[in-house]
């Protein structure tokens, strides 16, 4: 009967993806001369068998590698969980008793205080009785306070034990699933050897998060990238090296293709040659079968059990400069990845037709050199949290632009002009005019740049003509009717921007302008 050596591997490093993790483990074993049968236990249940890779030194030779699920531990886990629950009930009872005793002592304290007040309110009292009452009160209060201190220490200790048991019960419930095992056959000599095991699991991963802090709108913006790491692998990560990858190994590596889109006239022919129909069916069937065969072959050739990262081409990686520790099943932990200063330009932005408030915008340069990934951004202005947004680098065209919140010191009022509304008839047409004034007020003690956006209507019918008579030098987008002004406004000063346009259309028609 062959002897099997069981061993547990210790995680030494992990490469984290957004939806999975490649874990590297090591184990030291003393082998026998010849063939050794090794069972590595306690691995995650969802371990991808095809991703298993075993490395040994030059004095060993791997004969075979196999994977299996172990269901034997489930019953033991269930029994252990029940024992933990019973222990938890005992502790909760003890806690309730301790809290009840503490409440009784509190009530006794209130009664003693009431008795003292009654004694001191008597007009005539015996000095000896008073002295005895004071001594009794003092001694009893001292004893109550000592007992309360002892009780509080005991309650805190029980609460800690209760919380620990809750965690163990939770982990026990989570662990009610089989574990993976790797069976090895290796040929070696009788000495201590190091075996390294790698595999992929979906029970761990990371999410990118960012902080952008601006202390002064005349200085750089500080960008901090953080990694929120979670792991539910069923084992503790203690002081391991971590690499964060932007890759997504669960996605197909087969590139998409685009088939031609052929157009032809639709013929209404009732009597189509039956043989032609049958031939078409045959060709379609053959094409489908050929396509299926190609797809199966493609999947077999392109399936990557072990995620590979081609840094700089397909994905990029961040290696944390320190080791980390994360318990399985605990709340995700956040770790700093890097901090960078970005050159930034600041301007104020207002669309008073839609929103009265003015927003401070930061346009940052150099972000494209940082290999950023999608993630939530927390924004801070002058050490105050102002809000959150979501960063999607793939959707940024040139510059990274973020809103830093509302600023009440820059006021833009959109008011009706002197000749706001007029309507005249000319021949067979009606002419309607509209006038608006935008008053930009800078209440800050410094000059600021303000980007103001408004609009004029855009005609989609040749019978409707829009003429712009005044726009105070705005840049006009003719396709959308968007008007934009980027002006510098001195401290304490204001500017007036005027919009005036005329809409002409046939008098028998109706056009909604406002």
N, C-alpha and C positions, 0 to 999 in steps of 0.2 A: 504493500500500500504506500503510495507516494505521500510524503509529508509536505504540507502547504504552510508557508510562512506568511502570516497576516501582518500587515503594517498600515499605519496611517501616515499620510504625507502632510508636511507642514507647508502652507502657502508661503512663497517667498516673493512673488510678484504677480501683478495683474495688468492686463491691457484692457481698458474699459472702452466699450462702444456705447452709443446711445441706447441700444436695446440688447446688450449682451456683454460678455466678458470672456477673455481668454486667460485662464489661470495657470500659473506655473508653480509646481510643487517639487519638493525634494524629500528624499528619505534615505537614511543611512542604514545599511543592512550588512551583517556578516554572512557571507555565502559559504556554501559547501563546494567542494570540488565536483565539477560536472554540472548536470542539469539541476536547476533550482526552480521550484514552483512558488510563485509569490502572488498573494492576493492583497491588493491595495483597496482598503475599505473606507466607508464614510464619505463617499463622493456624492455630489448633487444628483437628484433623481432625473433631471432633464438634461444631463450631460449628453452632448451630441457624440455618439460613438465614432463617427467618421473623423472627428476632430482630434482624436487621441494621438498623441505623439510621445514616445518614450525615448529618452537619451541615456546612454551609459558610456562609461569610459572605454578605453581601447582594450582593456584586459577582459571585457565581457562581450558576449554576443547574444543578441535577442533572437530567440527561437520562434516565439509566437506572442501575440497580443490579442486578448479577447475582452468583451464587455458583458456584464450581466447585472440584473437588478436583484437586490436582496430584500425579501419581504419578511425575513425572520425577525427583524427588530421591531416590527410594528406592534406585536403583542406586548413586548417589553415596554415600549414607549407608552402604550395605553395604560398599563399597570402603574408605571411611574407617574403618569399624569394624574391618575386617580389618587395616589398617595399624596401628591402635592396638593391636590384640592382639599383633601381631608385635613392636612396640616394647615392650609389656609383658613379653613373654617374654625379650627382651634384658636388660631391667632386672632381672628376677628372677634371671637367670643371674649378672649382675654382683653382685647382692646376695649370692647364695650364695658367690661367690668371696671377697668382702670379709669375710663372716662366717667363712669357713674360715681366712683369714689371721689374723683376730682370735683365733680359737681356738688357732692355732699359737703365736702370741705369748703367750697365756695359759699354754700348756703349757711354753714356754721359761722363763717367769717361775717356774713351779713347780720346774722342774729347777734353775735358778740358786739358788733358795732352799734346795733340798735340798743342793746342792753347798756352799753357804756353811755350812750346819749341820755337814756332814761335816768341812770344813776346820777349823772352830772346835773340833771335838771331839777333834782329835789332841792327844796329850800333848806331842809334840815337833814343832816346825815351824820352818822357816827364815823369819826376819823379812822378808827380801827377797821370798821367794816369797809370803808372806802379803800384803805390800804390793801386789805385782803382782795377786794374786787379788782384793784389795779394789778396786783401780782398775778391773780388768776387769769385776767385778760391778757397780760403780757406773755405769760408762759404758754397759754393755749394758742395764742396767735403765732408765737414762735414755732410751736410744734406743728401747727397747720401749714405754715409756709415751708418748713423743712419737708413735710410729707408731700406737699404739692411739687416741690422741686424734684424729689425722688420719683414721683409719679410721672412728671413731664419727661424725665430721662427715659423711664421705662416705656412710655407711650411712643416717644421718638424711635427707640430701638425696635419696637414692635411694628411701627409704620414702615421702617426701612425693610424689615424682614418680610412684611406683607407685600411691599412693592416688588421685592426680589422674587417672591413666590409667584406673583402675578406674571412677571416676565417669563419665569420658567414654565408656567402653565401655558402661556401664550406660545412659547417656542415649542412646547410639547404638542400642542394642537396643530401648529404649522408643520411639525415633523412627522405627522401621521401620513407618511407616504414612503414608498420604498427608497432605498439609497442605491447608488450605483457602485459597482466594484469593477476593478480592472484586474484581469488575470494575466500574469506574465510567466513565460518560460524563458529563463536566461541560462546561458552556459558561462560559468565563471570558475575562479579559483578561490581557495579558502582565505578570504581576507575581507576587511570592511570596504564596502563599495557605496557609491552615491548614485542613486537612480533619480532622474528628473522626469517628471510627468507634466504634460500640457494637455489641456482640453478646453472646449468652449461650452459655456452655459448661458442661458438667458435670464438667470436669476440675479444678475447684477448689472449695473450700468452707471452712466453719469449724464447730468444735464448741465449745460452751460448757463451761467448767470453773470450779470454784469452790474457794476456800480459806476455811474458817471457823476463825478463831483466837480462843481465849478464854484470856487471861492470868490472869484472876482472876474467880472465880464471883460476885463482887460488882460487876463492871463490865460494860461493853458487850461485845457480840460483834462482831468485825471480819469483814466479808464482803468478799472480793476476787473479782471476776469476771474471768476470763481467756478469751481466744479462742485455740484451737488451730487454726492456719491451714495448710492443705495446698494445693499446686497442682502439677499435672502437665501444664500447658498446652504445654510444649515451649519456653517462652521465659522469660527472667528478669524478675522484677518488681524494679525498682531505684528505691527512694525514691518509692513511689506512695501516694496517699491511699486509705484503705480505709473502707468503711462495712459494718457487720455488720447483716444483716437476719434477723428471725425468720420471714420468709415462706418458703413452699415452692412456688416457681413450677411445679414439675413436677406438682403435684396438680391435679386437675380443679377448675375454678371453678364447675361446675354444682351447685347446691344439691340435696340429696336430697329425695325426696318419699315420702310414706307412703300407700299405697293402702288403701281400706276393707277390713276383714276381715269378710265376710258369713258368717253361720251359718244353716243350715236343716236340717230333718230329712232323713235319708237314706232315700229311698224305694226299695224293691225292686220295680221294675216291669219285667217282662220285655219286654212288647210296647210299645215306645215308637214313636211315629209317625216313620216314616223321613224324611218331609219335615222334621220338626222337627229331626232329627239333622243333615240336610244344611244346614239353615238355620243351625244352631249352628256347624257347621264353617265356613260361609261368613263368619259374623260374626267368628269367632275369627281366620280368615285376614286379613280386612280390618283387624281391630284390631292384629294383629301388624305388618302392612305399614305401617299408620299410625304405630305406635309407632316402627318403624325409621326412617321418614321424619322424624319429630319428633326422634329422637335424633341423626340426621345433621345436621339443621338446627341443633339445639342445640349440637353440637360445633363446627360452623362458626362460629356466632355467639359462642360463649364461649371459644374457643381464644385464649389470650393468648400470643403469641410473645414479646413483650417483657414481662417480669414487672413488674407495677405494684404499688406498695406504698402503701396508704392508712394513713399513720401514725396510730396512736391508735384505729383501728377494726379493721383486719384484722391488721396486724402492726406492729412497731416496729423502730427502727433505732438502732444505736450507731455513731457516727462516732469513730474513734480520733483522739485529739488530736495525733498525730504520724504521719509517713509511715513506711512499712515497706519492707523488702527481703526477698524470698523467692526462692530459686533453684528452678527447676523440678525436680521429682523428688527433692528433698532431704527429709530427715526433717521432719515438720510442726513449725512453730515456734509458740511460745506467747507471746502478748502480753497485757499488762494492759489491761483495759477500764475498770474503776473500782474504788474501795475505799470502803466505807461502814461506819459504825458503826450497829449495830442494838441497840435497847433489848431486853434479855433478862431473863427470869426463869429461875432455876435450881432444880431440885428433883431428888431422888433417887428412883429407881423400882425396885421389886422385885416379882417374881412368884416367890416361893421355891418354889412347888409345881412350877414348870417349870425355873427357873434359880436357883441359890443366890446368884450374884453380884448386886450392886446396881449399877445404871447411873445415870450423871449425865445428866439431860435439860436441854436449853436450849430454852425457848420464846421465839421472837423475834417482835417486832412491827415493822411498817413495811416488811416485805419486799415487800408487794403494790405499793408505789409504785416499785419498782426495775425493773419490766418484765423479770423473770427468765425464762429459757428452760430447757428440760431440759438436764441436764448432771451430770457426776460431781462429787462434793464430797469434798475432802480435809479432815479435821478435825484440828485441833491444840489441845491443852490444855496450858497452861503451857509453850509452845514445844516440846512433844513430839507427834509424829504418833501419833494413836490409831486411825485407821482411815478407811475410805471408805464413802460411801453414794451414792445417786442421787436427784437432785432432780427432781420432776415437779410444777411449779406447778399444772397443771390438776387434780391430785388433792388439793391442799391445801384444806381447807375454810375455815379461818379463820386459824389461827396456824401458823407454821412451827416444827415441833418436831423436834429432832435429838438423837440420842444422842451424848454426848461420851466414851463409853467406860465401863469398869468401875471401881468404886471399892471397894477392899478395906477402907476405914475404916468403911463402913456395912454392918453385918452383920445379916441377917434369918434367923433359924433357925425352921423350921417343925417343931414337935415334937408328938408325941401327947400329948393332955391327960391329966389324972389319971384320968378315966373315959372313956378313948379309945373303947372299944368295948363296947356292951352290947346285949343282945337279950332282949326280953320278949314274952310272948303275952297278948293281950287279946281275948277272945271269938274271933271268926274271923279276927283280924288279927295280924300280927307287927309289932313296933316295934323298929327298930334305931337306935341313937344313935351319933353320932360327935362327938368333941371334939378340937380342935387348938388349940395355943397358938403364936402368932407372936411371937417375942422380937426386938424392934428395938433394936440397940445402935449408938450413935453414938460412935466412937472419935476423932472430930475435936476440935479445940480451939475450936470455934464451934458455934452452933446451926444446925441444918439442917432443911429440909422434906423429908419422906420420904413418897412415894406408894407404898402397899403394896396389891397386888392379890391376891385369892384368890377362892374360889368355893364355892357350895353347889350340890347337884344340883337340876335342874329336871325336874319330872314332865311327861311327855307322855301320861299315861294317868290318867283320873279315879279309878281304883282305887289309884293310888299318890299318897300325900300326903306332902309335905315341910314340916315345921314347923321354923322357926329359933328356937331358945331363947336363943341368945346370939351377938352379933356385935360387941360393943364399940363400938357407935355407927357401924358402917360404913354407907356408902351402898349400897343394894341395887338392882341392876337385875333386876327380877322376870322379864323375858323371857329373860335369859341366866344368871341366878344369880350374876352378878359382884358381888363385894364390894370396895369401895375405901375406903381410909383415907388422908387427907392430913393428917399430923400434924407439928408441930414438935417436934424432939427436942433437948434441951439438950446441950451438950458433955459427953461422958463419961457420959451417962445412957442408960437403956434404958426401953423400954415393952413391955408385954405386951398383945397383942390376942388375944381368945379367940373361937373359932368353935365353936358347938354346934348340931347339928340332929338331928332325928328323922325317920326315914322309916317310914311305915306302909303295909302292903300285905297282901292276902289271904294267909293262911298256906299255901294250896295252890300259891301262885305262888313263883317265884324271881326275885329282883332283885339285880343286881350293883351294889353301892353304891360300892366302892372301885375 
